[in-house]
Amino acid sequence: MPTILFQDSILLAVNKPAGMPTQADKTGDMPLLQWAEAECGQSLHLVHRLDRPAGGVILLAKTREAMTQLQQQFQVHAIEKEYLAVVATLPPEPEGVLIHHLQKNAAKNRSFASAEERENTERAELHYRLLGSSTRYHLLHIRLITGRHHQIRAQLAAIGCPIKGDVKYGARRGNQDRSIHLHAWRLSFEHPGTGAWMQLEAPLPDNDPVWEALRPTTENRTA
């Protein structure tokens, strides 16, 4: 189930479990938005979205004004977005910047990454750093510079490092619960009401042996 990370009169932050849709889809499964509205007893506004198979921090606004202000921060890249991703293949360097040009295919719900700019592509940039490894997997810290459709999934796949469980982007096998090992770990932003700088962190999922094996490596996290 989701857990509330922060709440005040205009803002709600939730740790979404992997596999839960952010909003209603054709499956009919309980979406995060519906769950959060029931918890708060009021209508809420989604500020941004998170892929269904991924988990982590989601922001919801209790007023339209707060939603608009936060979305403006996303648009000008003022919000800092940090993710953790588990991969089975080491990237070519322990730390680096990936720049690709992504083309979204809405029919397939997938983005395709190319090294060169083409028609109908969007520039995608992220910074990654290897935090540590277990016997089989490696944990990457990702800082998004841009925010594109399936950006982390597509860019890591483009360098031969698909996220664990992400068969859509080249993983050898899926996770049993259809999740992927991608976690929206930390979100830093200016509070839309007070102007204070906030940093919210979503704990890693419990009872997952892969996350558990790599959890100690998060102690090497960036500041």
N, C-alpha and C positions, 0 to 999 in steps of 0.2 A: 504494500500500500504506500501511497505518497506520504511524505512528512512535511510539515510546515517549518521552514527555516527562519522566516521573519514575517511579521505582520504588524501594520499600524493602520491608521485611519484611511490611507490612500493606496497602500501597497501591500502585496502578498507575494512571498517567494516560497516556492515549493520544490522539494527534491522528487522529481518524477522517476518512478521505477522504469527500467528498461522493459519495453513491450507494451506499455500503456500508451494509447493514442493521446495526443495533446487535445484534439477536439473530435467531435463525432465523425466517424467514417462508416463505410459500408458494412463493417463487421458487426456493428451494434454493440461493441464492447464499451464499457464505461470509460468515457474520456476524462482526462485530467480536469478540463474546464468544468464539467458537470460535478465532479467530486469536490472541487474547490468551492464552487458556488453553494453546494449543500453544507460544507463546513463553515462557510462565512455567513450563510443565510441572506445572500444578496447576489445580484448580477455582477459579473466581473468582465474585464476586458483583457484579452490576450495581448501581451506586448510583443512577443516573438514566439517562435515554434521550435520544437526539438523533434528530430526524427523518431518515429515510433520505436524502433528497435534500440535506441540509445536512451540513457538515463541522465539525470542531473538537474541542475538549477533551471527553473522556469520562473519568469516574472509575470505577474498578473496585476492589473491596476483596478482599483475600486472606483475610480472616476475617469471620465473620458479625457479630462485635462492631463491627468498623470500619465495615461497611456500615450497621448500625443507627445508629451515632453520626453518620455523614455524612448519612443520610436525615433524621435529626432536625434537623440544621442546615438542610437544604432546607425542611423543613416550617415552621420558624419564620423563614424568610427571612434566615438568618444568613449564607448563602453569597452572595457577590456574583457575578453572572453578566453578562458583557459580550459583546456580539455585534457583528459587522460585517455590514451588509446593503447590497447594491447595488440601486438603484431607477432607473427611467428617468424618473420624474416627481419634481420637487422637492416636498417637503412644504410646507404653507402657511407655516410659519415655520422658520427655520434651527435652532431648538432649541425643545423643548417636552415636555410630559407628555401622554401619551394614556391616557384612562380609558374603557374600554368594559365591556360585560357580554357574556360569551361563552357561547354554547350549543353544546355538542358534539353532532354527529350521527355516531354510531358507524358506522352503515350506510354513510355516504358518506366516513367518515374525514376530517371537516372540521368546523371551528368557525365559527359565525356571530356576528358582532359587532353589537351594538346600543348606541345611546347611553343607553338607559334600562334599568333593571333589570326583568327579566321572570321568569316561572316557569322554574325549572331553569337559570338562568344563573349564572355565576361572575364576580365582579369581576376585571378585568384592568387592570394599570397598568404602564406602561413610560416611561422617559425616553429621548429621542432627541436627537442632535446631528449636524448636517451637518459632516462632516470635510473634504469637498472634492468636486470634480467633474472629469470628463474631458469630452471633446467630446459624449458621448452619455449618460453615466451619472453617478450621484451616490452617494457613499459615506456611509452613516449609521452612527454609533456608537449602539448600543442598550444601555441598562442595564435589565435586567428587575427590576421591583419584586415582581411576582407571577410564578408559573410555571404557566401554563395550556396546555392542548392547542393546538398551532399558534398560540400567542399572538401572536408577532411577525408571522407571516404574515397572520393575520386582521386584526390592528390596522392594519398598514400598508396593507393592501388597503382597509380601511374609510375611510381618508383619501385614497384614490385613488393610492396609491404601492405597488402590488404589487411584490414582489421579482422581480428578473430571473430568468426561467425558470420562475416559479411559476404555471403555467397554471391550477392548481386554484384559485388566488386572484386570477385576473384578468390575469395577464401575457399579452401579445399572442402570444408564441411561447415554446415551451419550449427549453431548452438541449439540444444534440445528445445529451449523455450522460444526460439526464433529471435532472441536478442542479439545484439552485437556488443563487443567489449569497447564501447566508446562512451565516455562519461563527461558530461558538462560539469566540470569540477568547481571552477570559481568564476564569479561574475563581479566586476567592479564598475561602479557607476556613480553618478551624482544623484542623490535623492531628489525626486521631482518636487517635493514640498519644502524641505529644509535646506537643500543645497549641499548637505554634508556628503563627503565621499564615503561610499559604502563598499565593503568587500564581503560577499557571501560565498560560503564554501559548502558544497554538498558532499557528505561522507560517502565513501565507496560502498557498493552493495555488500550486505552481509551474506554469509552462507554460500559464497561462490569461491571454489578452491583456487581459481586462477587469480581473481582479485586478491584473495587472501595471501597467496604466495608472493605477490608483487607489492602488497601494501607497505612493507617496510621501506621500499625504495622511494616512496613519496616523501620521506624525510629529507631527501636531497632536492626537494622542490625549489623552484625559483622564488625570489622574494616578491 
